[in-house]
Amino acid sequence: MTPAFVIATDAEAERAAWSQRLVEPCARILGFQPRIFMRSLSDMGDPPPDADEIFVVPACFDFSVWEKELLGRRLAEWRRSGLGIDVHADTVDLGHPLVVQCFADLVSSALAGSQILPQRLGLLLVESGDGDSGSRAQAYRLMRLLWEQLGLAVADVAFLRHAQTFLATGLERCLREPVDWLLVPLMQWPGQHLEYARVILENFQRAHPEASRWRLLDSPGAHPALSAWLTQRIVQIWREKRSREAARVPSPRRQPRTDQSTIQIGDPIAPADGLIAEVPNAAALRELLTRVLPRSDRYFIKVTWHGYSPGTFTDPAALDLLLEALPGKAVILEGHTASRNQGGADWDWETEAQCHRAWIQQQEAEYLDRTGLSEVMRRRGAQYVNVTEAFWDGRCVPARQILDSVDLNYPELAAFIPGVLWENCGAPFISFAKFKGPTRLAISNLFGLIPAPLRSAWHGPNITHFAGVCCDLARLYAALFPMFGIVEGLYSAVRWDRQGLYRSRWGNYDILANRGVLTLSQGLPAADILASRLQGQDVTRSAFFDVVRNELGWPAIAAECQLPEPVLMRFV
């Protein structure tokens, strides 16, 4: 089941191709390929097939009272159909800047090459008049905006099916002004109303030769500004629905999980190819991990705890689910970071962090308590190893002991392995990352194992340098442990959007609640590739994944397999 967008219009069936031209620009903004249908106002028909949500976007400039009533009745029938369909609709605003621009372009095109100055021209906006008083008021508003934008001498409105002011009467009034007149039809497509207006004008010109230079312009049709107007409205109605959902979503820790069956792609016998799984509860996750992970008394878990921005860090609900499902005890790994403090640090994090160690430790403890993560670790009996503290205490393994078994582009990384990890070589290691961007996944999650609380120097000048450091870390830890990548959107996932409800130092974003999905692989690349593709990334055209391909290998199945549509729709 997927969303469907219905454009309610007075256009004829052969103009439906126009709606399909909206698919690509909408897809670039929405992040998925929308299904767009064009339906006649007089016959909306049955709901679009296989749609659990329908977004209706009226595209008629002059709804008749009968058409409004019919549209409202049909949408009510869709809601009551028993199919569980949510129906959302917006309204037409004739004062929208793109609508104004469309009709201003019509007038400007009509004046191109002529010697008539706008100050010597009048504009008569022609509407059907079939609508209610509100729609006629909108026509006057559009007329006023066009008059101001174009700098015309005078402007007015006339109607074809309303007495105040009927078009023929309006033309009589126009004779009182010593200007030439352009008649602008408030109709997107040619039709009976446009032809009726043409006949009235021709009859008037036969009776009044002084009006012979007056012109009735053509309707705009599929004008680019109207295409942009509909694209903007489709995106806006989708975002408004998402905003309402976000406003009423309770804490993920208090949300019930439904008991659904697990789905997956990829070969469970060869998890290096990766798999996608729907995980409704701890039992489903336990069954999945038991099948994929080797048996061990201890599992190392690298979490994502970089700050307070909601939805972007490993939340207590997801951590609790993982710890409950693991077939052994967990050792949580993370390092200090400058973004977890509550402010008040007016010193240089690169050179003076260790001198303010007690303050950083206090901020760390407050972070874990405020987020509820410390309570989860206590209840589940998980051990927490802070790699920054281990490094400052001198409890890391000498680099020479490790460099004998792995070649690194950045060999200084080998000096950052805490002794407790070295003592447990061979235990499974899980990079437990969030769905929070097409490259900030399981591989880049290892970046937090660099002890420095401020890692700007390691970020380097570009994404290629950053990816190289992350791949070195992946090779380093893979030389010591069987590595597994899990990218989770169990209770929340992030979708970056410049107009998103949430703000972080990386930009605005929205939270997608209760996705209930994770990607998993032996080794890290496949889990990241699948998670990135679910977020709309073309991994074959990514500088980050170019480095991954060269440094860690490339699971072709993960990069090329057909992803299931229902799972894709969870991340749009």
N, C-alpha and C positions, 0 to 999 in steps of 0.2 A: 504494500500500500504506500502511495506517495502523494505529495501535494499536487494539485492541479490549479492552474490560473486560467480563469475564463474572462475573456474580453466581451462584454455585453455591448453590442453595437447595432446600428441600423444598416451596416454594410451588407452587401450581397455575398453569397457563398464564394464567388470567384475571387473575392478580395481576401480570403482566408490566408493566402500566401503572405500577406503583410504581417500577420501575427507571428508567423514562423521566423521572420527576419528579426523579431525581438528576442529570440531564444539566446543567440550568442551574446549580445550585450548584457542580458540579464544573468547569464551563466557566469560571466567574468566577475560580477559583483556578488552573486549569491553563493558561488562556490559549487553549484551543481547544475545539471542540465534541466531547466524547468520544462514542464509540459504545459504549453499554452494553447488554448482553444479559443476560437472566435464563434460566438453564438449570437443569433438574432434576438433582439429585444422582444419581438413578437412570438418567438418560439424557442425558449431556452432548452427545451427537451429534457432528457434524463441527465442525472449527474455524470460527469466524465468517469469512465471506467477505472476501477482499481485506485480510487482516490479516497483517502481518509480525511483530507483537508482540502477545501475548495476556497480559493480567493477570487472574488468576483470584482472586476475592475470595469465599471461602466465607461464607455468611450463615445457617448453621444452628447452633442453640445446642447440639444434642445429636447430633452425628454418630454413626451406628452404625459398628461395626468394618467391616461390609460396605460401607457408603457411602464410608468413607475409602479402603479398598482399591480400590474401583471408580473413585473420583476420581483417585487416583494412577496407576492403569493408563491411564485415558483421557488424562491430561496427558502421560504418557510416549509414547502413540501419536501425539499431536499433534506432539511434538518430533521423532519419528522418521518423520513423514509424508513427508519429502522436499521439503516446501514452503518450507524455510528459515525456519520460524516459531520465534521465541524465546518461551518460555512462562515466566511468573513467577507465583508464588502466595504468598499469606500464610496465616496461621492465625487462628482465632477466639480472642479473649481475653475471657472472661466477666467479668474484673475491670476492663474498660475503664470509665472514669467515665460515658460515655454509656449503656452497657448498664445499669450500676447505676442511673443516673438514670431510665431508662425504666421499670424494674420498681418503683422507689421511687414514681414517679408513679402506677402502677397501684394500689399500696396506698393512697397518699394520696387518690386519687379514690374508692376504695371506702369510705374513712372519712369522706369529706365529708358533712356534715350529721348524722352520728351522734354519740352521746354517749360512744362508746368511746374511752378514752385509749390512746395507743400502749403505755403501760406496762402495760396490762391486755390486751394482744393478743399472740398467737403467730403466727408465720409458718412455714408448711411449704412449702418449695420442691419442686415435683414435676417430676422429669425422667424421660425414658424409661428410662435405664439401659442402652441398647443399645450405648453406646460403651465405650471402654477405661477403664482405671483413671485415666488422666490426665484424661479428660473428666468423670468423676465427681468427681475432686478439684477441678476448676474449679467444679462446682456447689456444693460446700461453701464454696469461696472466695467465690462470689457471695452465698451465704446469709449468710455472716459480714459482708460489706460492707453488705448491706441491713439486717441486724440493728443494726449500729452507726449507720448513717445515719438510720434511722427511730426509733431509741430504743425498740425493742420489748422486751417482757418476755422472750421466748424465741424461738428459731428452730431449725429442723431441716430435713433433706433426706430425701425418700423417692423411691423409684423404681418404675416400672411394670413393668419387665422385669428386675429384679435383686433377688436375695434380701436383700441388705444395703443398705438396709432397704426391703422391699416396702411399697407404699403402705398396704395394709390393716393391716399390722403397725405402721407409723408412726402411723396414726390411733389405734390402741390405746394407744400410748405417749403420744399427745397428751392422752388423757383424764386422765392423772396430773397435768397442770398445770391450775390453777384459772383458766384464761383462755379467751377465745374465739379461734378459729383462722381465719386466712385461708390458703387453699391457692393458691399462685402457680405457674401452669404455666410451666416453662422451655421454652416453645414459642412461636414468633413467630406462627404461623398456626393457626386451628382445623384439626382433623384427627382421625384415629382415636385418637391418644394422648390428646388432650384429652377426647374422648367416653368413653374407657375410664376416665380419672380421675373423670369425672363419675358414671359408673355405680357405681364403687367407693365414692365418697363417699355417694351416695344410699342404697346398701345399708347402709352403716355407720350412717347417720342413722336408718334404720328400726329397726335393732337397738339404737341408743343415742339415745333422744330428747334426752338432755342435750347432744348435739352438733347440735341442729337449727339453731342460729344460725351454724354454721360455713359458710363460703362458698368456692366455687371461682371464682376470678376468670377473666375472659376473657383470651385471648392478646392481646398488644399490637398485632399487625398492623403497619401502616405508621406506627408511632409517630414523631413528629418527631425524637426523640432517636436512634432507630435509623436514620432517614434521614441524620442528621448523622454518625452512627457510620460508615455505609458511605461517605459522602462523604469523611470523614477518611481512611479506609483506602485508598480509590481514589487520593487525592492522595499518601498516604504511600508506597504501593507504587511509584507513578510516580517520586517523588522519590528513593527508595532506589535504583532502577535507574539514574537519572541520576547519583547520587552515585558509584555503582560505575564508571560510564563515565568520569566526570571523574577518578577516582583512578588509572585506568590509561591515560589519554591521554598519549602522549609529546609532546615539544616539536613544535609545528606545523612548524618548519623541517625536521624529520626525517621528517615523515609523507609517504608517497607519495600522489600525486594520481592518481586513476583517470582514464582517458581516456574521457570521456563526451561526448555531443553537446551543443551549446549550445541552450538553449531560450530563448524570449523572448516577451514580450507587448508590445503597443504597435506603432507603425508605425516601422520603421527609417528610412523616408524623412523622417519628421517626429519627430525625437527629442525635441522639446519636450514631446510627450505622454508621454515616459518609456518605459523598457523594463526588464524583469527578465531577467537572463541567468544561466545556469549556466555557470561558468567553471572547467573542470577543470585548465587549464594555460595557460602563457604564449602558446602558439600560438592558442588560442581567444580569449584576451583581445586579442591583437594584431589578429586578424581583426575583432573587434568595434570596437576603437578606430579602426582604419583606415577602417572604414565610417562612423563617426560624427564623428570629430574632423577639423577642417580640417588640411591639411598645413602643417607649420611646422618650422623648425630648432630652435625652443625652445618648451617647455611649462612654464608655472608650475603648481606642485603645492602646494596648501595641505594639509598633513598634520594629524593629530590627535596632538600630543605634549604631553599635559598632566600626566602623572605615571607612576608605576610600576605602578598597579593592573592586574593581568593581564587581557588581553582588551579593555581599554577604550581603548587607544591604537593608532595605526598601527604594527603590529608589523613586524619586519624581513622576514618571509616575504611579507607582502602588499605591502610597498614594493618588494621585489625583483621580485615578479611584475609589478607595474605598470611599473617602470623597464625591465625586459626587453621588455615589450610595446609601450612608447611608440615611435612612429615618428620621434622626435627627442630631443634632449637635454632633461634636466629641470632646473628650478630649484626647489628645495624652499624653501617659505616657512613660517616659524613664528616666534613671539615667545617671550621668556622668560616663565616663569610660576612663581609661588611654590610650586606643588605638585611641581616636579621636583627640589627640593633634598632632601638626605639629613638635614636637621636642623642645628641649631646657629645659626640666624639669630634673634637676640634683638633685632632692631631693627624699626622700622616700615617695612613694605614699601611703603606708600603714599607716604611722604615721604622715605625714606632709601635706596631701592633703588639709585639711580644712584651713591651714595657707596660702595656695596659691590659695584661693578661687577665687579671682578676675581674676587671670591668667587663671584658668580653665574655668570660665564663658566666657572669651574672646575667648578661643579656641572652646568652645561650639557654640558660636554665629558664629564664622568663619566657622565651620563645616556645620552648617545649611545653611549659605549663599552660600558657595562654591558648595554644592550639589544641591541647588535649593529647598531644603525642606522648608525653611522659607517662600519662596514666595508662595508655594502651601498652607501652613497653613494660610497665610494672605488672600489669594484669597478665600479660602473655609471657612473662619471664624472659624477655629479650635483653641481651647485653648490648650496650652502646659503646662503640669505640670512635672517639673523635680523632681523626688523623692529624689535625693541626696540633692538638695537645700531645699526641705521641711523638711528633716531630720535634716540638719544643722541648720535650722531656728527654730527647736523645734515644727514644725507644724504637727507632727505625733501623732496618737492616742495612749494613754497609753496601753501597752500590756494587762493589766488585763481586759480591756473592751472587748477584742477580744477573749482571751483564754477561756472565759466562754462558747463560742459557737463552739470551734474546738480544737481537740487534735493534737498536733504537736510533731514530733520527735526532732525538733529544735525550742523550744518555743520562742527563742529570735527573730525569724522572725516576730513575731506578733507586735514588736515595730516599724516596718517599714511601716505601713499603713498611707499615708498622710491623713490629716483631710478632704480634699475635697472629697476623696473617701468615707470616713466614713459617710459624710453628704449625700451622694447619694447612699447609700446601696440599692441594688435592680435594679440599672441600668445595662443594658447588658454590659458585659466585653468581648472584643475580643482580643485574642492573635494573632496578625497579623505577622506571621513568613515567612521566605523565604525557598524556596527549595535550601538548601545549605548543605546537609549532611543527612545521615539516622537517626541521633538522635538529631541534633541541629534544632529542629522544635518548635511547639507551646508550648510544656511543658517547654523545656529548655529556650525558649524565656523569660519566667517569671524570670529567673535568673537575668536579668537586673534590676529588681525591688529592688534588694538589694542595699542600698544607697552607699556603699563603692565604690569609683572609681576603686580600685584594689581589686578584689574579690578572690584572690588566696587562702586565708584561707578557703573560702566557697567551692572552687573546691574540696578540700580534696585530699586524696592519690590516688583515682581511680575513674572509671566511676560509680561504684555503689554508692559511697558517693555523687558524683555530682547529680546522678539521684534521690537519696533520698531527697536532698535539693530542687530540682526542684519539686518533687511530693508534698513536704510539702507546697511549695508556691502555687501549684495548689489547694490543699485542703484549704489553708488559704483564698484565694480569692474566691473559690467556696462557702465558708461559708457566704460570703457577697454579691456576685453577681451571676447572671446566666452567666455561662462561655461558650464561643464559641471559637473554634480553627479554624483559617484559615491559611493554608500553601499555599503561592502563588508563582507561576512561571509565572506570567502574562506577564511580559516583559523580564524577564531573569531568568535563573536557573543556579545553579552551579553543575558541575560534577568534582569531585576531581580526579586528574590524576598527577602522578609524573612527566610526561612530558608535562603538560598543559602550555598554553601560559601565564597564570597569576600567580603571586606569592603573597602569604600572609604569615603571621607568622605561619599558620597551614599547609602550604605546597603549592604545585602547583595545579592549577585547570584550567578548561575550562569554558567558559560561553556559555550556550545554550540560544540563543536569541529567543524571541517571542514564548514561549511555550503556552501561553494563557490558562493555566490550574490552578485550585486551588483545594485543598481538604478542606472540611468544616464539622464541627460536633458540636453538642451541647455537652459541655464537651470537653476536649482536647484530650483524647487518640485516638479516632477513626480517627481524622484528621491526627494525627502524624503517626499512623499505616499505613494508606493509602499512605501518602506521602513517608514514608520510603520504602514501598513495591514498589512504582513506581520508586524508585532509586535503586532497586535491592537488598534490605536488606531482609533477612529472619528474621522477627521479633520474631519468636519462638526460635531463637538462638542468642539473643542479651542480654547482661548483663543489658543494659539500660532498655529495655522493660520488662525484668524479674522484675525489681523494679516497673515499671509502673503497671504491672499485679497485684502485691501484694498490692500496695498502692492505686491505683486509679480504679482498675477494668479492665476488658478485654472485649471489644466489639468483640465477636467472628466473627460476619459477616464481619467486616472490616479486620480481620486477615485472613479469610479463603475464601472470595468471589473471583470469577474469575475476574481479572482486564482486561479491554478492551485493546486489542493489539495495536490499533492506539494510545491510550494515553501512553501506556508503551514505544512505540518507540520514543515519544517526549523527553524522558529523558535519551537516550542512547548516 
